[in-house]
Amino acid sequence: MIIDAPETKTVDTTRVACDGGEGPLGHPRVWLQIPEDIGWVECPYCDCKYVLNPDAA
């Protein structure tokens, strides 16, 4: 069985919301904070990885 890799999204802000993106099949909306020293955060529900754009002001 092959499991697809979690989705990775590049964002321009350190605070992002994730709801799984599947409408009623998603998960509860959670707000995530990207630590500026690390530059990324993963959603605890769907494992989507949010990466801070290095060019973001």
C-alpha atoms as one frame of an Amber mdcrd trajectory, in Angstrom:
protein
   0.000   0.000   0.000   1.396   3.366  -1.024   0.509   6.378   1.125   0.553
   9.816  -0.493   2.858  12.386   1.077   1.094  15.126   3.047   0.417  18.336
   1.164   2.900  21.226   1.474   1.712  24.818   1.122   3.883  27.945   0.935
   2.338  30.868   2.828   3.177  34.544   3.344   2.077  34.867   6.994   3.212
  33.188  10.192  -0.383  32.537  11.302  -2.468  30.179   9.155  -5.775  28.345
   9.457  -6.238  24.740   8.371  -9.549  22.895   7.999  -8.428  19.970   5.883
  -9.788  21.584   2.734 -12.325  18.820   2.179 -15.497  20.701   3.139 -17.620
  18.457   5.365 -15.010  15.692   5.050 -12.213  17.883   6.458 -11.455  18.518
  10.116 -12.198  21.274  12.642 -10.491  24.562  11.758  -7.298  25.079  13.719
  -5.041  28.132  13.794  -1.328  27.390  13.516   1.621  29.654  14.286   4.798
  29.210  12.237   7.877  29.759  14.404  10.074  32.218  12.496  13.264  30.400
  13.555  11.982  27.088  12.109   9.986  28.442   9.151   7.308  25.724   8.993
   4.534  24.016  10.950   2.452  20.860  10.443  -1.266  20.529  11.046  -1.912
  18.034  13.871  -5.033  16.711  12.082  -4.076  16.249   8.428  -0.265  16.619
   8.516  -0.378  19.389   5.892   2.916  21.264   6.104   2.849  25.079   5.953
   6.161  26.614   4.920   6.830  30.339   5.356   7.801  32.017   2.099  11.371
  33.321   2.583  10.442  36.483   0.652   7.461  37.276   2.922   7.733  40.623
   4.662
